[in-house]
Amino acid sequence: MRRTLLASAAVAAAISVPVTLAGTAQAATAASQQTTAKATTATTAAAAAAAAWNRAAASKARQLVGLPYRYGGTSTAGFDCSGLTQWVYHHTGRGKAIDRIANDQFHEFRRISHAAARPGDLVFFHETTNPASYVYHVGVYEGGEMMVAAATYGEGVKFQSFAWAGNTVTFGTITH
């Protein structure tokens, strides 16, 4: 009788261990799937927010077309190129603080291809075809070959093509 009880207990223990382990594995898998789903949802939401912010920045830049050019200008009284991009980024959504000078902005941004650029990203103009060369001009990318930039005296803030710069142009982002 004692052997029967011990044998029954051993069989019950052997049967319950895999069931318990299987249940624990299933719970861990379900928790992992929930964590993955939350991360995917958060990533998707962050990407959507970044895309919306970029569109708002591009729109904000277009609203400034026609304002005067002013060397060192950082306000609606007059802009230079990097003053314009800095103002647009500061006044879009909750604002993003970026450096003041075009070359400094280039080094602050993550370089991306033209194909990956979204309206609201920045277009950088280099002295040479070497993308590590000095950046002397910057504008807000609007799509295709278009941007908004503070051009020069007499031209002011313009919606214009950047195709004239050929292969001395690179693109940068801080949102995606």
LINJO-V333593 format. One record per run of one state. SS is the DSSP state (A for helix, B for strand, O for the rest). FROM is the first residue (numbers start at 1). TO is the last residue. Records with the same first field share a line. If there is no record, write none. Layout:
SS = FROM-TO + FROM-TO
This chain:
O = 1-1 + 64-68 + 70-73 + 76-77 + 80-80 + 91-101 + 109-109 + 113-121 + 127-134 + 144-145 + 151-156 + 162-162 + 174-176
A = 2-63 + 81-90 + 102-108 + 163-168
B = 69-69 + 74-75 + 78-79 + 110-112 + 122-126 + 135-143 + 146-150 + 157-161 + 169-173
